[in-house]
C-alpha cells in the first residue's frame, strides 16, 4: 500500500559551499524546541504508533522481557567490604553495590537520583570510601561530568565538567579529571584536580594545543598519572605526572603519535606504538625520558596489539586477531589461555590483587572472568565454548566493491543450516573511529540475542569494516576522511558474498547499525536500496554537510573531514551524505530511530532523513520515524527501551522472514 505520511514543510533555503548551491529544505528541523518541529515529531510518532498498533508490540515486549538475561556488571572497583559497579538493565544505567562474590546487594544511584543526571560509573577515594566520584550526564549535554559526592551526607561536593575519564590518587584525597571546552572550531583541554583538604578544584596542567578530548590514567602502583590529549581519534600527546614531586614530563610534546598507554612498573612507562608497525610494538620509556628515548620490548607479528595491563606485578598485553582476543605475558609473548578462541575480552574493573574482565562470544551469554596474574577464572556466569554449542562460527572474507580488499566477517549459523537462498539474515556493522567490533552474544542495536536468532533459523553476519581498528591504524585510515566510502563498499561486498554463497537473497536481509553505524545504514540504503530486505537505522548521522556545526562537530571532523575546509572535502562528503542522496526510487522498509536528548548526534539528522525518504520513496514499503522524548544516544530506558527494540524485532520479522 502507498502511505500518506505526515506533511513536512520544505523551506526554500539555498546555501553556498565553494560556489555550489545546495538546497536545504529541512534544516529548520534542527531547532528541537520549535513548536513546529515538535508538532512534526508528534505526528511522525503517531504515524509510527498506528503502523505498529495491530502488530503485537505488547506481546513482543513480554516475549523479550521473559528471555532477557542482564549484561554483567562493569566498572567494578573496591568499596568498603565489597565493590562498586555499573549496571545496564533494560537500557537504564545505575550504580550498584556488590558483595565479595560480585552478587548485587543494592542499587545506590539510578537515573535522576542526582538531579537531571544519568549515572554511568563510580569509584571511591582509596583513603575515604564515603567520598565517591560519579561520572554522570545531564540529558542532551555534549559530554559527561565527574561528580564528587559525599555518600555519608548525601551531598554533591563538586562538579568537574566536560570529561570522559578521571582517576583517584592512591596517596592523597585527590581526584584528577580532564575538562575539554569547545570554542568555535577549537577544543582546549585542562587537567583539573579536586582536593578534599580544601574542597576545591584547581588546574594542574593545560594542554597548549587543540585537543578533542583528554584522558587521565593512573599507574597500577599509584606513583604516576599519565595525561593524554587526543588531537584526533588516532594520535595523542602524552605527559607523565609524578604526584609526590609535582613533576610533569612531556613525552612527545609537539609530535602527536599513535600510542596507547599500558601501565608503569619500576619507574618505567610502557606504551604500545603503532607508528612503525600496524601490529604494534611495546615500548619502555624510563621516567624522565621521552618517547624518542624508548627501548623496544616486544613486537607483535600477526595480530594487533591494542591495550595492556599489570596484574600480580607482571605486564600483559591484549592482542586481537580479526577482533578475537588473546592475552600475552611480557616480555616473552607467552599466551595465557582463554575460555574460547573466538571470544572477546574487555576490562570490567579491578579488586584487591585481581582484575576483572567481561568475556563474550557469539554462542553464549557473556561472563565475568577474574585474573590474578596467572590464570583466568570464571567468577560470574556460565562460560561455554563453541564446542558446547549447536552453532557454527566461521571467519570468512569478502572482496570490497571499491578496491577488492579482503574484508573479514563472522558468519554464525546453525550446524544444520542449508544454503537455500532464503535464510533470514541479520547483518551488523560499524566501521569507524578506530573502534574494533569484537565477537558479541547480542546485536547491540535491536538487542537481538545471536544464539536465539540463529537457533530460530536465522543467520547472523558480523562485519569487520575498514574505519575500525581490527588490523591497526592502516585499517582505520582506509575507512576515514577521504576514504570513508570504503566502509560502505566493504559492507556491500560482504552482503553480495553471503548471497553468492547461497545463504540468502536481498529480500531476506535485515541490516542494523547505530551512530556512525547509523550513518553506515543511511548510506547503504541510499547507495544500494535493492540489496536489503529492511533497515534498522538508529541514532544516525545523516547530514554530512551540517554535522560540523553540531556541538561535537570539532570532534567529528577529525574522523569524517570538514565540509567547510575545502572544496574537495565538501564534494566528497556531499557524494555520500545520506540526506543529500535520497532519490525518487523504490526503497526497502526503513525504521529510523533517534532521541530528543541525544548528546552525540542531534535528532535533526534522523528527522530530516525520514522526511526526505518519505517524500521521495516510490515503493509501497514504509519509512518509519521513531523519536524518543527522553531518549539519548540509545534505544531508551525501561519500558521505552523494550518498546523500541520490540518495534525493531517486529519490523524485521514482518519483512525478511
N, C-alpha and C positions, 0 to 999 in steps of 0.2 A: 504494500500500500504506500501511497505517497503521503508524507506527513506535512501538516501545516504547523510550522514551527512558530514560536513567539517572535513577534516583529522586533527588529533591532534597527534603530536609526543608523543610517550611514551619513557621516559628515562629508563635506566636500573639501576637507583639509588636504593640501598637497605640500609635501616637504621637499626640500632640495638637498641632495647629497652629491657633492662634487659634480654639479651640473645635471644630475639625474633627477627628474621629477618623479616623486614616489607618492602615490595615493595612500592616505592613512585614514580610512573610513571609520575605524573602530578604536582609535586612540583615546577617545573620550571615556572608554571603559576603564581607564587607568585610575580614575577617581572613585575608589570603593565607596566612599561616604556620600557621593552624589545621589540624590533621591531617584534620578532617572536610572542610574546604574543599579541601585537597589531594586527598583521595580523590574528591570530586565532580569536580574538574578532570581528574583522571586518567581517570575513567570517561567524561567528555564527550569527551576527546581520543580515547579508544579507540573510542567510537561513531563519531566523525568518520573515524577511520582505517578502520573497517570499511566505511563508506559509500563511500569512495574506493578501497577495496582492489582492485577489479576494473575500474577506470575509467581506467587508463593514466597514472597520475601520473608514473611514471618516464619514460615516453615523452614526455609533455608537457614535463617538465623538460629533456630533451635537445633537444627542438624549440626551446624558448625560449632555451636557452643558445646554440644554434648561430646563432640570429638576433640575438643580443644585441650591441648597439653601446654601449660605455660612454658615460656622460654626460661632457661636457667637464669638465676640472678647474675649480675655483673658488677664491676667496680667494687669488688669486695676489699675491705680494709679492716684492720683490728679496731675493736671498740669494747672497752670495759672487759667483760668476761666472754665476749663473742665477737661479732663482726657487724659493721655497717655494709649495706649493699644496695644496689639499684635493681629495680624490677620494672619490667614492661608487661603489664597484664591487661589484655584486651585493648591495647592502644593507649593505656594510661601508664605514665611514668610515676613511680613512687620510690621513696627511700624506706628500707625496712631494716629491722634488727634481726640478726641471725644468731643462733646458738653455736656452740663449738663444732657441731656436726653439720653446720650450714642449714639447719632447719629454721624456717621463718617463725620468729616469736611474735612480732607485731609490726604494724605499719607506723612509721614515725611521721612521714610527710607525704601527702598526696597533692594533687593539683589544687591550687588556690589556698592551701593551708598557709603558705606565705602569700601575702596579698597579690592577686592577679598573676601569680607565677606558677610555672610548671617546674618541679624539681627533677633534675637529671641524675645527679650523683652527689655523694657527701663523703667527707673524711674528717677524722677527729685530730685535733692537735695532740701529738705524741706526749706532751708534757701536761696536758689538761684535757681529759676526754669529754668534758662538758662544753668545750669550745669547738664548734664544727664549722667547716667550710661547706657550703651547699651551692653547687652550680645550678642555676635556675634561669628561667627566661620569661619575661613578660610577653603576652600574646602580641604577635606582629613586630616585636623588637628585632632589629637586624642581627643581634648577637646576644648570647647569654651573659650573665653576670655571676661573679662569685659573691655569695652572701656569707659574712662572718656572723655566726649565730651562737648565742649563749643558751644551751639546751636547758640548763637548770632553771634559768629565769624566763625562758621563752621570749627572748629579746633579740632583735637584729642589732648587731653592734656596728656593722659597716657594710657598705656595698662597693665591691670592686668591679667596675663596669667593663663591658665590651671585650669579652675574653672567650677563649676556648680551652684554657688549661689553668693549672695552679698547683702549688706544692707547699706542704708544711715543712718547716725546719725541724730537724731531729733534735736540735740542741738549744733552740730559743723558741719562745712563744711568738713565732712569726709565720706569716703566710705570704708567699710570693705569687704574683699573678700578672700576666701581660695584658695591657689595655691598648686596643687599636682604635684610633679615631680616623674617620674619613672626612677629608676636606676637599670637595671637588673631585678631581681625579687622583688625589694623593692620599695615601694611608700612612699614618705615623704610629709607631708602637713604643710604649714606655713600659718598663718593668716596675711594678709597684709592690710595696711591702706593707702589710698590716702588722703592727707591733702591739701585743697585748699590754705591755707596760704603760703605754700612753693612749691606747685605743685610738690610734690614728693611722692614716695611710700616707706614706711618703714615696717619692720617686727614687728608685735605685739606679736606673740606667735608662737612657733614651737612645733608641737606635737612630742614627743620623740620616738614614736613607728612607726610601719608600718600601713599606712592608705591608703585605696584605693581611698578615696576622703573625703573632708571636707565640712562642711556646716556652714553658718552663719545665725542665726535667731535673730531678734530684738524684744524685748518685746513690747507690744502694747503701754505702757506708755513711751517707749523710754529710760528708765533708764538702761536697761541691754541688752547685747548681749550674746547669748548662742552659744558657739563654739562646734561643734560636729565633731568627727573623726570616720569614719566607718572602722572597721577592716575587715568586710565582709558585706554582704547585709542584715544582721540581727542585728549585735551587734555594739554598739557605745561607745565612751568615751566622756564625756561632761565636759565643763568648763564654768563657768559664768564670764562675764567681766563687771564690773561696770565702765562705761566710765568716769564718772566725777572724780573718785578717781584713776582709772587705776588698780584697784584690780582685780586679776584673781583668782578664787577659783576652785580647782579641785573637781568635784562632784563624779566621780567614777574612778579616775586615777588608772591604772593598773588592772582594773576589768571591762572589756567590758561587757555591758548588753544590753538586748533587751528593749530599752527605746525609747519613742517618746516625744520630747519636744512639749508642748501645748502652754503655754504663762506664763507670770509672772504678778501677781497682788499684790499690797501692800507688795512688797519685799519678795514675796513667789513665787518660781518657781514650775510649775505644769508639771508633766510628766505622760505619760501612760506607765506602766510597764507590760511587757509580760513575766516576769520571773516566777512568781508564778501561773499565770493563763493565758491560751490561750485566754480567753475572754477579758482580760485587766483590770488593776486596775489603778485608778487615784491617784497619789501620790503628796503630797505637801512637798516641800523642802525649808525651810526658807533660805534666803541669808546668806552666811557664813557657812552653814551646808553642809553635803554631802548626797548622796542618802541613805546611811546607817542610817541617822537620819530622813528619810522621814516618814510622817504620812499618813495613808490611808484615802482617801476622799470618794471614790466610787468604787464599784466592779460591773462590768458588768457580768450578769449571763447567758444570752442567745446568744447575738450577739457577734461581735468582735469590740472592741473599737480601732480605728486606727488613730485618729487625733482629734484636737480640736482648739478652737479659743476664743478670747474675743470680745464681742460686747456689747455696751451700759453699760460697766463696769461690765458685767456678764460673767461667764465662761461656755462654752458649749463644749460637746464632740460629735464627729461624730462616729456613730456605724453602722456597716454593718452586714446584715444577708443575707447570700448567695449573697453577693456583692450589695444588695439593701440598700439604705441609710435610716438612722434615725438620728435625732439630739436631744440631751438630755441636759437639763439645770442642772448644778451642783450647790449644792452637792446632790440634791434630786433625780435627774434622770427623771424629768418630760419630756415627749416627746413633741417636737414642731412640729405641723402639717406640712407636705409637700404635694405638689400637687398630688402625686401618690405614692402608697406603693411599686411599683416595679420600682422605678426610682433611679438614681444615682446623687449625689451631689458632685461637685468638686470645689475647690476655683478658683475664677476668678478675684480677686483683692479687692480693698477697696476704699472707698471715705470718706468724712467727716461724721462721725457718722454712717457709714454703711459698711457692707461687701457685696461683690458680689459673686455669685455662678452660675456655669453652672448646669442646671438640665436637665438630658437626660433620655429617656425611649426607649423601643423597638417600640413604636407605634406612636410617633410623633417627630418632629424635636426638638432639644434642645433649651432651653430658658435661659435668664439671670434672676436670682432672686436677689433681694436686701433684706438684713436682718438688722434690726435696733436694735436687742436685744430682740424684742418682737414677730415679725411675719415676714414671708417671703412674698414678693410681686413680682409679675412678672413685670419686667421693660423693657424687650426686648423679642419679640417673642410671639407666641400663645401657651399657656400652656393648654394641654388637658389631660384628664385621660384615662385609659384603657376603662372606661365605655362609652366613646365617640367614641371608635374605632370599626372597623369591624374585628379587630384581637383578637385572644385569646393568652394570655401569660400563660404558665404553667411552674411551677417549679417542676422538676421531678428528679429521682435518678436512677443511673445505677450501677451495680457492676463492679468494676475494674477487669480486667483479671489477674492481678498479685496476689492480696491477698483478693479479694472480698469486698474491702472497698466500701462504698456507696458514689458515686460521683455525685454531683448536676449538673444539666444543665437546661437551659431555652429552651423550645420549643415554637416557635412563629409560629402560623398558622392562616389561615382564619377560621372564626367561622363555615363555611360550609365545610371545608376540610374533605376528607374521607381517611381512611387508605387503599388505593387501591394498595399499593406496588410499585407505580411508580411516586410519587410526587418528583419533583426536590428538593433536599435538599442541603443547604449551611451550612457547619459546620465551626465554628471558635474556635480556642483555643490558649493559650499561655503557661501557666504553668511554671513560673519561676521568679527568682529574687525577691521573696517576694512581687510581684505586683498583685493586685486584678484586675479582669476583670469585671467591673460593667456593668449594662444594658446600651445599646447604640442604637441609631437610625441608625447608619451607620457601616457596617462592614469595619474595618479600612484599610484592605489591598487592596481590589478591589474597595473600595468606593461604594459598593452596599448599597443603601438605603433599610433598612429592611422592612419598610412599603410597599415600592414599590415592593420589591421582593415577599413578601407574597401576596399582592393584585394581583400580576401577576401569582399566582398559586403555588408559591414555599413555602417551609418550611425552617425556619432558626433555627439552633441549636447552642446555645451559651454555651460553655463547661467551667466549673469551675474546672480546673485540680489542682491536688497537685503540689507544687512548687510555687504557688501563695500564697496570704495571706488571702483568703476568710474566713478561720477559724483560723487565727493566726499562731504563729511560728511553731507549730507541723505540720500544713498543708504544710508550706513551706519546712520544713526539710524532710518531707516524699517524696518530689519530687526534691531534690537537691543532689549533690555529688553522693554517692554510692546508692542513691535511685532514681536517675534520671529517670530510665526506668519506674517507676510507672506512670509518666506523660503520656507516650505513651500507657500503658495498660489502663489508665483511659479513654483516648480518644477512644480507640478501644472498650472498654466496652460500652460507650455511643452510638457509631455507631451501635453496634450489638443490643442494646436495641431498638433504633429507628427502625431498620429493623424488629426485632422480634415483635414490636408493630404494624407492618403492614404499616407504613407510606411510606416506600420506599424500594429500593433494591440497592445493591452496584453500579450498573451501573448508578444510578441517584444521586449519592452523590458527590458533589464537596467539597473539604476541602481547607482551606486557613489559612495562617499564615505568620508572618514576624519576622526576627531577631531570638530570642530564639524560637518564634513560627515557624520560617523557619526551625530551627533545628528539631522542632516537625514534620513539614510536611515531611522533608527529611527522618527522622527516620521512620515515619509511612509508607511511600511509599516503603522503603526497607524491613520493617518488615512484612507488610500486603498488598502487591500490589494487592491482589484480592478483597480488600474491598472498593476501591474508583473508582468513575467514571472519575474523573480528579483531579489534584492537582495544586494549585496556591502557589508557593514557593518563597517568597520574601525575599531578603537580608538575606539569611540563613547562619548560622553556619553549616558546613558540615564535616569539618576535625577536629575531636576532639583529634587528636594527635598533630597537629601543631598549634592549636589556641593559646596555651600558649605562643608561640613565637611572637604573634601579638602585636601591640602597646598597646592594652588594655588587653593583656594576664594576667598580675598580678591582674587585677580586676576580670577577669572571672574565674580564677582558684578557687576563694573563693566560686563560685556557682557550678562549674562542677567537681572540683578536678584537680589534677596536673598529667598529663601523665608522667612527669619526676620525680614525687615524690616517687612513689613506684611501684613495680610490680603489686600489687593489683589494684591500681588506673589505671595504664596503661591498664591492661587487661579489667577492667570494661568499661573504655572509648572506647576501641577498640571494645568491644562487640556490641556497638550501633552506633559508628562513621559512619555516612551515607556513606561517600565516600569509606570507607573500607568494607562496607557490601553490595555493589552492586553485584548482581549475574546474571548469564545467565538465566533470567526468563522473563516472559511476564509482562511488566509494563504498568500501565494505562497512559493516556496522562498527561504530566507534563510540566508546564510553570514555568521556573526558571528565576528570575529577580534579578539583582544586579546593583550596581553603581560603576563607576571607582573612585569616590571621597568618597566612604563610609569610614567614620572615626570610625565606630563601628565594622563592620565586613568586612574585606578586600575582594575585589571582587574575589580573587582566590578561595574562598570557593564555590561560585556559579559556577565559570568556571570549576573547577576540577570535581565537582559533575556532571555537564552537560556532560563533556567529558566522564566520566566513565559510566554514564547512557546510552549515545548514543552508546558507544562501546559494551555494554552488553545486551541491551534491545532486546528481541526476538519477541516482539509483533509488530503489524503494527501501534501502537499508537505513535504519535510524542513526542519527548523530545525537547523542545524549550528553547533556552537561549536568554534572552534579557538583554544586558548590556547598561546602560545609561551613555553616555560620561561624562555628568556633574552631574550625579546622586550621591546623598549621601546615607544616611541610610533612603531612602524614595522611592517614586514612581516617582520622578522627579518634575519639576516645569512647570507651564504654559501649553503650548500645549504638551510638553513631558509628563507631568502628565496625561493629557486627553488621549493621545495615549496609554500610558501604561495601564491605567485602562480599556480603550476600548478593548485592546487586551485581558485582563483578562476576561471581560464580554463575548466577542465573544468566547473565549476558553471554558468557562463554558457552554454557550448556545449550542455550537457545539457538546458537548459530553454528557451532562446529561439531556437535555430536549427531 
